[in-house]
Amino acid sequence: MKKTFTFLLFSIITFSYSQNISGIILDSISKKPLELASVTLNKTNRGVYSDAEGKFKISLTNENDYLLISYLGYTTKKVCASNFIKTKENNSIFYLSSTTERLNEVFVQNKKIEYGWEKTIKFYRGKTRQVGFQFGTENCTYIENSDYKKGKIKSVILSLNKMQDNFICEKCKMDYLASYNVKFYSYDSINHIPEKEIFSKDIIVYPENKSYSFVIDVDSLNISFPKNGVCIGVEIINTKYKNPKTTGAFIGPAIDFSESKNIRPIIAWTRSRTEGHKFMPNIDYERDTKKLNKPKIQIAMIVDLVIKPEK
């Protein structure tokens, strides 16, 4: 099984003029500052993080752009840049609302659900590549329920590889260690895309920079495994660093992806907070340099599941 290593990097667009704007990001209820909140200019892919007092400062270059203000566990706020251009407004206060408010909607079951023996669903492993991403990137993989029987998810298993200094080039060094936000989506069987989140809480985990199978135990969370399968999302997030690189960063560990020449149906997607945060099919081209007409291939994050079917 041949392995290749790929890095997806985002480019920076520079402009000859700019206007510096600043603001403060607070929790909407407690009014406490949110440290390490992400502030991103959507069109230029440039961003900064708030400091310990919730303050940020960013250079605005396009009045048609808008700010995306996001923080883990909070609803993302979208602000038009024209608000700042026209009013010269600075030191604005932005309140973010916690997404945990959705947990007030509690579903009460009339009967206790009993589960059978646990079963491991192994994802297809073809030709693999190890892929690194920037903070704010989420990859998502569809896991089929071949038995078409409801159940619960016991654990998620990711295949990770150590990010080594000098692996890509002589001067390349690992910049940061990633944290992951693991998400679960229902699957739209008609349009073949991830649909709604089926678990509203953030599940933050901290992988080590080494080559291993990273087991994420979610048994106690009672996350359902729908009859038509589930989409597993893994977002690369920053929980440790102030003002990290927004492009060109080497973030470990690397995640294993499997290549497939079957590009239908789509089972793999990717999206970025700096690019509209919309899921797009993860389609690439055959990496064999000897082939003149390289066929398209689908690249899916390798995810194994341990599930418990209902009796």
C-alpha positions as CSV (number, residue, x, y, z in Angstrom):
1,M,0.0,0.0,0.0
2,K,1.8,3.1,-1.2
3,K,1.7,6.3,0.8
4,T,2.2,9.8,-0.4
5,F,2.1,13.1,1.6
6,T,0.1,16.1,0.6
7,F,-0.3,19.5,2.2
8,L,-3.3,21.8,1.3
9,L,-2.2,25.4,1.8
10,F,-4.3,28.6,1.3
11,S,-2.9,31.6,-0.5
12,I,-2.9,35.2,0.8
13,I,-4.1,38.0,-1.4
14,T,-2.5,41.3,-0.7
15,F,-3.8,44.8,-1.3
16,S,-2.1,48.2,-1.5
17,Y,-4.5,50.0,0.9
18,S,-6.2,49.1,4.1
19,Q,-8.1,50.3,7.2
20,N,-7.3,49.0,10.6
21,I,-10.4,48.1,12.7
22,S,-10.6,46.7,16.2
23,G,-13.2,45.2,18.4
24,I,-14.0,43.1,21.5
25,I,-15.6,39.7,21.6
26,L,-17.7,38.8,24.6
27,D,-20.0,36.0,25.8
28,S,-23.6,37.2,25.2
29,I,-24.8,36.1,28.7
30,S,-21.8,36.4,31.1
31,K,-20.3,39.4,29.2
32,K,-16.9,37.8,29.8
33,P,-14.2,38.1,27.1
34,L,-13.6,35.2,24.7
35,E,-9.9,34.5,24.2
36,L,-8.7,32.9,21.0
37,A,-11.9,33.7,19.1
38,S,-11.2,33.6,15.4
39,V,-11.8,36.7,13.3
40,T,-11.5,36.1,9.5
41,L,-11.9,38.2,6.4
42,N,-13.9,35.9,4.1
43,K,-12.6,37.1,0.7
44,T,-8.9,37.5,1.6
45,N,-8.7,34.5,3.9
46,R,-6.8,36.6,6.4
47,G,-7.5,36.3,10.1
48,V,-6.5,37.0,13.7
49,Y,-7.3,35.7,17.1
50,S,-8.6,37.7,20.1
51,D,-6.4,38.2,23.1
52,A,-7.1,37.4,26.8
53,E,-9.3,40.5,27.0
54,G,-11.3,39.4,23.9
55,K,-9.7,42.2,21.8
56,F,-8.7,42.0,18.2
57,K,-7.3,44.2,15.5
58,I,-7.4,43.4,11.8
59,S,-6.6,45.2,8.5
60,L,-9.7,45.7,6.3
61,T,-9.0,46.0,2.6
62,N,-12.3,45.5,0.8
63,E,-15.6,47.2,1.6
64,N,-17.4,44.3,0.0
65,D,-15.8,41.8,2.3
66,Y,-17.3,40.6,5.6
67,L,-15.9,39.3,9.0
68,L,-16.6,35.8,10.3
69,I,-16.3,35.8,14.0
70,S,-16.3,32.3,15.5
71,Y,-15.5,30.6,18.7
72,L,-15.7,26.9,19.7
73,G,-19.1,26.2,21.1
74,Y,-20.6,29.5,19.9
75,T,-22.7,30.5,16.9
76,T,-20.6,32.2,14.2
77,K,-21.4,35.9,13.6
78,K,-21.2,37.4,10.1
79,V,-20.5,41.2,9.9
80,C,-20.5,43.3,6.7
81,A,-17.2,45.3,6.3
82,S,-19.2,48.2,4.9
83,N,-20.3,48.9,8.5
84,F,-16.8,49.8,9.4
85,I,-15.9,51.6,6.1
86,K,-18.9,54.0,6.2
87,T,-19.0,54.8,9.9
88,K,-15.3,54.4,10.7
89,E,-16.5,52.3,13.6
90,N,-13.8,51.0,15.9
91,N,-13.7,49.1,19.2
92,S,-17.1,47.6,18.5
93,I,-18.4,45.0,20.9
94,F,-19.5,41.6,19.4
95,Y,-21.6,39.2,21.5
96,L,-21.5,35.5,20.6
97,S,-24.2,33.1,21.8
98,S,-23.3,29.7,23.1
99,T,-24.6,26.8,21.0
100,T,-25.3,24.8,24.2
101,E,-28.6,26.7,24.4
102,R,-29.9,24.1,21.9
103,L,-29.6,21.5,24.6
104,N,-32.8,22.8,26.2
105,E,-34.7,20.8,23.7
106,V,-34.7,17.4,25.5
107,F,-36.2,14.3,23.9
108,V,-37.8,12.0,26.5
109,Q,-38.0,8.3,25.5
110,N,-40.8,6.2,26.7
111,K,-38.8,3.0,26.9
112,K,-35.2,2.0,27.6
113,I,-33.3,1.0,24.4
114,E,-31.4,-2.2,24.6
115,Y,-28.3,-2.8,22.4
116,G,-26.7,-5.9,21.1
117,W,-23.0,-6.9,20.7
118,E,-20.7,-4.2,19.5
119,K,-19.6,-4.3,15.9
120,T,-16.6,-2.6,14.2
121,I,-17.1,-1.0,10.8
122,K,-13.8,-0.7,9.0
123,F,-13.4,2.0,6.3
124,Y,-12.0,1.0,2.9
125,R,-8.3,1.3,2.7
126,G,-6.9,1.6,-0.8
127,K,-3.9,3.7,-1.8
128,T,-3.4,6.1,1.1
129,R,-2.0,9.5,1.6
130,Q,-1.2,11.5,4.7
131,V,-2.8,14.9,4.6
132,G,-2.2,18.0,6.7
133,F,-4.6,21.0,6.9
134,Q,-4.7,24.5,8.3
135,F,-6.7,25.5,11.4
136,G,-10.4,25.9,10.6
137,T,-10.5,23.0,8.0
138,E,-13.1,20.3,8.5
139,N,-13.1,16.9,6.7
140,C,-16.1,14.7,6.6
141,T,-16.6,11.0,5.7
142,Y,-19.8,9.0,5.1
143,I,-20.0,5.7,6.9
144,E,-22.6,3.3,5.5
145,N,-25.0,1.3,7.6
146,S,-25.0,-1.9,5.6
147,D,-27.4,-3.6,8.0
148,Y,-29.9,-0.7,7.7
149,K,-30.5,-1.1,11.5
150,K,-30.6,1.7,14.0
151,G,-28.0,1.7,16.8
152,K,-25.6,3.9,18.8
153,I,-22.0,4.9,18.2
154,K,-19.5,3.6,20.8
155,S,-16.3,5.0,19.4
156,V,-14.6,6.7,16.5
157,I,-11.2,5.6,15.3
158,L,-8.9,7.9,13.2
159,S,-5.6,6.7,11.5
160,L,-2.9,9.3,12.4
161,N,0.7,9.7,11.4
162,K,3.5,11.6,13.2
163,M,4.4,15.0,11.6
164,Q,8.2,15.0,11.4
165,D,10.5,18.0,11.1
166,N,12.3,18.1,7.7
167,F,9.9,15.6,6.3
168,I,8.7,17.8,3.4
169,C,11.8,19.9,3.0
170,E,15.1,20.5,4.9
171,K,13.9,23.7,6.7
172,C,10.3,22.5,7.3
173,K,9.4,22.3,11.0
174,M,6.2,21.3,12.7
175,D,4.5,24.6,13.8
176,Y,1.6,23.5,15.9
177,L,-0.2,20.5,17.5
178,A,-3.8,20.3,16.5
179,S,-6.9,19.7,18.5
180,Y,-10.0,18.1,16.9
181,N,-13.7,19.0,17.1
182,V,-15.5,15.8,16.2
183,K,-19.0,16.1,14.7
184,F,-21.8,13.8,13.6
185,Y,-24.2,14.6,10.8
186,S,-27.2,12.8,9.3
187,Y,-26.8,11.9,5.7
188,D,-29.0,13.2,2.9
189,S,-29.4,10.1,0.7
190,I,-31.0,12.0,-2.2
191,N,-28.4,14.8,-2.6
192,H,-25.5,12.8,-1.1
193,I,-24.3,15.4,1.3
194,P,-24.0,15.8,5.1
195,E,-27.2,17.2,6.5
196,K,-28.0,18.3,10.1
197,E,-25.8,17.7,13.1
198,I,-27.3,14.8,15.2
199,F,-25.3,15.8,18.3
200,S,-25.1,19.4,19.3
201,K,-22.3,19.5,21.8
202,D,-18.7,20.1,20.9
203,I,-16.5,17.0,21.3
204,I,-12.9,18.3,21.7
205,V,-10.1,15.8,21.7
206,Y,-6.3,16.2,21.8
207,P,-4.3,13.8,19.6
208,E,-0.6,13.2,20.1
209,N,1.9,13.8,17.3
210,K,2.6,10.1,16.6
211,S,1.6,7.3,14.3
212,Y,-1.3,5.4,15.8
213,S,-5.0,4.6,15.8
214,F,-6.6,7.4,17.8
215,V,-9.7,6.0,19.6
216,I,-12.3,8.5,20.6
217,D,-14.8,7.0,23.1
218,V,-18.3,8.5,22.8
219,D,-20.2,5.6,24.3
220,S,-21.6,7.6,27.2
221,L,-23.0,10.3,24.8
222,N,-25.6,8.0,23.3
223,I,-25.0,9.3,19.7
224,S,-27.3,7.5,17.3
225,F,-26.2,5.5,14.3
226,P,-29.0,6.1,11.8
227,K,-30.4,3.4,9.4
228,N,-28.9,5.2,6.4
229,G,-25.5,5.7,7.9
230,V,-23.8,8.7,9.4
231,C,-21.3,11.4,8.3
232,I,-18.3,11.9,10.7
233,G,-16.6,15.4,10.6
234,V,-13.2,16.2,12.1
235,E,-12.4,20.0,12.3
236,I,-8.8,21.0,12.9
237,I,-9.0,23.6,15.7
238,N,-6.7,25.9,17.7
239,T,-7.1,25.7,21.4
240,K,-3.5,26.6,22.5
241,Y,-1.8,29.3,20.3
242,K,-2.2,33.0,20.1
243,N,-2.2,34.5,16.5
244,P,-0.9,31.3,14.7
245,K,-0.2,31.3,11.0
246,T,-3.3,31.3,8.9
247,T,-1.5,29.9,5.8
248,G,1.5,27.6,5.3
249,A,1.5,26.1,8.8
250,F,2.6,22.6,9.4
251,I,0.2,21.2,11.9
252,G,0.6,17.7,13.3
253,P,-0.4,14.9,13.4
254,A,-1.3,14.1,9.8
255,I,-4.5,12.3,9.0
256,D,-4.6,9.2,6.8
257,F,-6.9,9.5,3.7
258,S,-7.8,6.7,1.3
259,E,-7.9,7.2,-2.5
260,S,-10.7,5.7,-4.7
261,K,-11.3,5.8,-8.4
262,N,-15.0,5.7,-7.7
263,I,-16.1,9.3,-7.5
264,R,-19.8,8.4,-7.4
265,P,-21.5,8.5,-5.0
266,I,-19.7,11.2,-3.1
267,I,-18.7,10.0,0.4
268,A,-16.0,12.6,1.3
269,W,-16.2,16.4,1.7
270,T,-14.1,19.2,3.0
271,R,-14.8,22.8,4.1
272,S,-12.9,25.7,5.7
273,R,-14.1,28.5,7.9
274,T,-12.1,30.9,5.7
275,E,-13.9,29.8,2.5
276,G,-17.6,30.2,3.3
277,H,-17.7,27.1,5.5
278,K,-19.6,25.1,2.8
279,F,-19.0,21.4,2.3
280,M,-17.5,20.5,-1.1
281,P,-16.7,17.1,-2.5
282,N,-13.1,16.0,-1.8
283,I,-12.1,15.2,-5.4
284,D,-8.5,15.3,-6.7
285,Y,-6.5,13.9,-9.5
286,E,-4.4,10.7,-9.7
287,R,-0.9,11.6,-8.4
288,D,1.0,9.2,-10.7
289,T,3.3,11.7,-12.6
290,K,3.8,9.2,-15.5
291,K,0.2,9.4,-16.6
292,L,-0.6,12.2,-19.0
293,N,-4.4,12.1,-18.6
294,K,-4.8,11.8,-14.9
295,P,-8.2,10.5,-13.9
296,K,-10.2,12.0,-11.0
297,I,-10.1,10.3,-7.7
298,Q,-12.1,10.6,-4.5
299,I,-10.1,11.2,-1.3
300,A,-11.8,10.2,2.0
301,M,-10.6,10.6,5.5
302,I,-10.2,7.1,7.0
303,V,-12.7,6.7,9.9
304,D,-13.5,3.4,11.6
305,L,-16.6,3.1,13.8
306,V,-17.5,0.8,16.7
307,I,-21.3,0.7,16.9
308,K,-23.9,-1.2,19.0
309,P,-27.1,-2.1,17.0
310,E,-30.5,-2.0,18.7
311,K,-31.9,-5.4,19.7
